[in-house]
Amino acid sequence: MQASKQFQFTNSVLLVPLFFVLAIWVVFLVEIRLGINFNKFGVYPRTISGLRGIVFSPFIHGSAQHLYNNTVPLAVLTASLFYFYRKNAFYILAYGILLSGFFTWLIGRESYHIGASGLIYVLASFIFFKGIFTKYYRLVALSLMVVFVYGSMLWYIFPIQDDISWEGHLSGFLVGFFFAYYLKTPIPETKKYDWERDDYKEEEDEFLQHFDENGNFIERTPEPEMDLEVHQEIVITYHYKENEKPE
């Protein structure tokens, strides 16, 4: 598969990130406009009612600062997912939300866990580890960009701040790693030169035949062309027939 066919811009690269960004902003504006609070629809660990937060919590945010902090990485990472991993993108989004939310429900503190940060950690973890596992140069470069831009996120999978759901971050990080390790993604074949192939033989390389064992250039004169035309001797056989005598 060629890289131009694997990595290409499609409508989903813009539309899906736009959908998520609009969704979280609309939910937050509805809360402000109507004066209501949707926090009770977040993940509340180990309760039946808290299970609904697995689906709803990524769209609920506690403050404008919380919302802003999640908007840019959510848009950037979602767009990167759909550009570089188009085949598995919807699978990772859907199951990333469900699994990260479920593990948060299992291990979280008895509090409402809200925000899209769990999904963000799924995306960041998947994109980083998948690029490392594939060893394909474009995806490795993408992994390094994720580390450079969002590397500081790693600290927040630990309980360093009471008002941050480190359980949700840790769950998303582990789910992203799981996807990166087990999901098979089509990777463009890297072009190999003749000397990189397993069946390469130096003695049959026409270029190397111009050099001796010490690396000195050898001038090779073209071999004279042989005349392949075959000349055959023409043999003419004459048949004589005597005239019959008249009676």
C-alpha positions as CSV (number, residue, x, y, z in Angstrom):
1,M,0.0,0.0,0.0
2,Q,1.3,3.4,-1.0
3,A,1.6,6.2,1.6
4,S,-0.5,8.5,-0.6
5,K,-3.5,6.1,-0.4
6,Q,-3.1,5.4,3.3
7,F,-2.5,9.0,4.5
8,Q,-5.0,11.3,2.8
9,F,-7.4,14.1,3.8
10,T,-11.0,13.1,4.0
11,N,-14.1,14.9,5.3
12,S,-14.0,12.9,8.6
13,V,-10.6,14.6,9.4
14,L,-12.6,17.9,9.8
15,L,-16.1,16.8,10.6
16,V,-15.5,14.4,13.5
17,P,-13.3,16.8,15.5
18,L,-15.8,19.6,14.7
19,F,-18.7,17.4,16.0
20,F,-16.9,16.7,19.3
21,V,-15.9,20.3,19.9
22,L,-19.4,21.7,19.1
23,A,-21.0,19.0,21.3
24,I,-19.0,19.8,24.4
25,W,-19.4,23.6,23.9
26,V,-23.1,23.3,23.3
27,V,-23.6,21.2,26.4
28,F,-21.7,23.8,28.5
29,L,-23.6,26.7,27.0
30,V,-26.9,25.0,27.7
31,E,-25.9,24.6,31.3
32,I,-25.1,28.3,31.6
33,R,-28.1,29.5,29.7
34,L,-30.6,27.3,31.6
35,G,-28.8,27.6,34.9
36,I,-28.5,23.8,35.4
37,N,-25.7,21.4,36.2
38,F,-25.1,18.2,34.4
39,N,-22.5,16.9,36.7
40,K,-24.8,14.3,38.1
41,F,-24.7,12.6,34.7
42,G,-21.0,12.0,35.1
43,V,-19.3,8.7,36.1
44,Y,-20.0,7.9,39.7
45,P,-17.9,4.8,40.6
46,R,-19.5,1.6,41.5
47,T,-23.1,2.7,41.4
48,I,-25.8,1.7,38.9
49,S,-26.7,5.3,38.2
50,G,-23.1,6.2,37.7
51,L,-22.9,3.9,34.7
52,R,-24.7,6.4,32.5
53,G,-21.7,8.7,32.9
54,I,-19.6,6.3,30.8
55,V,-21.4,7.7,27.7
56,F,-22.3,11.2,29.0
57,S,-19.3,12.3,31.0
58,P,-17.0,13.2,28.0
59,F,-19.5,15.9,27.0
60,I,-19.7,17.5,30.5
61,H,-17.3,20.0,31.9
62,G,-17.1,21.8,35.2
63,S,-15.8,25.2,34.1
64,A,-14.9,27.3,31.1
65,Q,-11.2,26.6,31.9
66,H,-11.8,22.9,32.0
67,L,-13.6,23.1,28.7
68,Y,-10.9,25.2,27.0
69,N,-8.1,22.9,28.2
70,N,-9.9,19.9,26.6
71,T,-11.0,21.6,23.4
72,V,-7.7,22.0,21.5
73,P,-6.1,18.6,22.3
74,L,-9.4,16.8,21.5
75,A,-9.6,18.5,18.1
76,V,-6.0,18.0,17.2
77,L,-5.7,14.4,18.3
78,T,-9.1,13.4,16.8
79,A,-8.0,14.9,13.4
80,S,-4.7,13.1,13.6
81,L,-6.4,9.8,14.4
82,F,-8.7,10.1,11.3
83,Y,-5.8,11.2,9.0
84,F,-3.3,8.6,10.0
85,Y,-5.4,5.7,11.3
86,R,-8.6,6.1,9.2
87,K,-9.5,2.4,9.2
88,N,-9.7,2.1,13.0
89,A,-10.6,5.6,13.9
90,F,-14.4,5.1,14.7
91,Y,-13.6,1.9,16.6
92,I,-11.0,3.6,18.8
93,L,-13.3,6.6,19.5
94,A,-16.4,4.4,20.4
95,Y,-14.6,1.8,22.4
96,G,-12.2,4.3,23.9
97,I,-15.1,6.2,25.4
98,L,-16.7,3.1,26.7
99,L,-13.7,1.3,28.1
100,S,-12.0,4.3,29.7
101,G,-15.3,5.3,31.3
102,F,-15.9,1.8,32.6
103,F,-12.4,1.5,34.1
104,T,-13.0,4.9,35.7
105,W,-16.2,3.6,37.1
106,L,-14.3,0.6,38.6
107,I,-11.3,2.4,40.2
108,G,-12.4,5.9,40.7
109,R,-13.0,7.8,43.9
110,E,-16.6,8.3,45.1
111,S,-17.1,11.5,43.2
112,Y,-18.5,12.6,39.8
113,H,-15.9,12.2,37.1
114,I,-16.6,14.4,34.1
115,G,-14.8,15.8,31.1
116,A,-13.3,14.6,27.7
117,S,-9.9,14.1,29.2
118,G,-10.3,10.4,29.4
119,L,-10.8,10.2,25.7
120,I,-7.9,12.6,25.1
121,Y,-5.6,10.2,27.0
122,V,-6.9,7.3,24.9
123,L,-6.0,9.2,21.7
124,A,-2.7,10.5,22.9
125,S,-1.6,7.1,24.2
126,F,-2.7,5.2,21.1
127,I,-1.1,7.6,18.7
128,F,2.2,7.6,20.6
129,F,2.6,3.9,21.2
130,K,1.2,2.9,17.8
131,G,3.8,5.0,16.0
132,I,6.6,3.4,18.1
133,F,5.3,-0.1,17.5
134,T,5.0,0.3,13.7
135,K,8.4,1.9,13.3
136,Y,7.1,3.7,10.2
137,Y,8.9,7.0,9.9
138,R,5.8,9.2,9.5
139,L,4.0,7.6,12.4
140,V,7.2,7.8,14.6
141,A,7.4,11.5,13.8
142,L,3.8,11.9,14.8
143,S,4.6,10.1,18.1
144,L,7.4,12.4,18.8
145,M,5.2,15.4,18.1
146,V,2.6,14.1,20.6
147,V,5.4,13.7,23.2
148,F,6.7,17.2,22.5
149,V,3.3,18.9,22.7
150,Y,1.4,16.8,25.2
151,G,4.2,15.0,27.1
152,S,3.4,16.9,30.3
153,M,0.0,15.1,30.4
154,L,1.8,12.0,31.6
155,W,2.1,13.5,35.2
156,Y,-1.7,13.7,35.5
157,I,-2.2,9.9,35.4
158,F,-0.9,10.1,39.0
159,P,-2.8,11.6,42.0
160,I,-1.0,14.9,42.2
161,Q,-4.1,17.1,42.3
162,D,-7.3,16.4,44.2
163,D,-9.7,18.1,41.8
164,I,-8.4,16.2,38.7
165,S,-9.7,12.8,37.8
166,W,-6.4,11.0,37.6
167,E,-8.3,7.7,37.5
168,G,-10.0,8.8,34.2
169,H,-6.6,9.8,32.8
170,L,-5.0,6.5,33.8
171,S,-7.9,4.5,32.4
172,G,-7.6,6.4,29.1
173,F,-3.9,6.0,29.0
174,L,-4.1,2.2,29.5
175,V,-6.9,1.7,27.0
176,G,-4.9,3.7,24.4
177,F,-1.9,1.5,25.0
178,F,-4.0,-1.7,24.7
179,F,-5.4,-0.5,21.3
180,A,-2.0,0.4,20.1
181,Y,-0.6,-3.0,21.0
182,Y,-3.5,-5.3,19.7
183,L,-5.1,-3.4,16.9
184,K,-3.8,-4.1,13.4
185,T,-3.5,-1.1,11.2
186,P,-2.5,-1.0,7.6
187,I,1.0,0.5,7.2
188,P,2.4,1.6,3.8
189,E,5.3,-0.5,2.7
190,T,8.7,1.2,2.9
191,K,10.5,1.2,-0.4
192,K,13.5,-1.2,-0.3
193,Y,16.5,-0.9,-2.5
194,D,18.1,-4.0,-4.0
195,W,20.9,-4.1,-1.4
196,E,18.3,-4.1,1.4
197,R,16.5,-7.3,0.2
198,D,17.1,-10.6,1.7
199,D,17.9,-12.3,-1.6
200,Y,20.5,-9.7,-2.6
201,K,23.8,-11.0,-4.0
202,E,26.8,-8.7,-4.3
203,E,28.5,-10.7,-7.0
204,E,25.5,-10.2,-9.3
205,D,25.4,-6.4,-8.8
206,E,26.4,-4.7,-12.0
207,F,27.5,-1.6,-10.2
208,L,29.8,-3.4,-7.7
209,Q,31.4,-5.3,-10.5
210,H,33.2,-2.1,-11.5
211,F,35.2,-2.3,-8.3
212,D,37.9,-4.7,-7.1
213,E,38.1,-6.1,-3.5
214,N,40.1,-3.0,-2.4
215,G,37.4,-0.6,-3.7
216,N,39.4,0.5,-6.8
217,F,37.5,1.4,-9.8
218,I,37.9,-1.0,-12.7
219,E,37.3,0.2,-16.3
220,R,35.3,-2.5,-18.0
221,T,35.3,-2.6,-21.8
222,P,32.2,-3.9,-23.4
223,E,32.5,-7.4,-24.8
224,P,32.5,-7.5,-28.6
225,E,29.2,-8.5,-30.1
226,M,29.3,-11.9,-31.7
227,D,27.9,-12.4,-35.1
228,L,25.0,-14.6,-34.5
229,E,24.1,-14.9,-38.1
230,V,24.7,-18.4,-39.3
231,H,25.8,-18.8,-42.9
232,Q,24.8,-22.0,-44.5
233,E,26.4,-23.4,-47.6
234,I,24.0,-23.6,-50.5
235,V,24.3,-27.0,-52.3
236,I,22.8,-27.3,-55.7
237,T,22.1,-30.8,-57.0
238,Y,21.5,-31.3,-60.6
239,H,19.5,-34.2,-61.9
240,Y,20.0,-35.3,-65.5
241,K,17.5,-37.2,-67.5
242,E,18.4,-38.7,-70.8
243,N,16.0,-38.2,-73.7
244,E,14.2,-41.3,-74.8
245,K,15.2,-42.5,-78.3
246,P,12.3,-42.4,-80.8
247,E,11.1,-45.8,-82.1
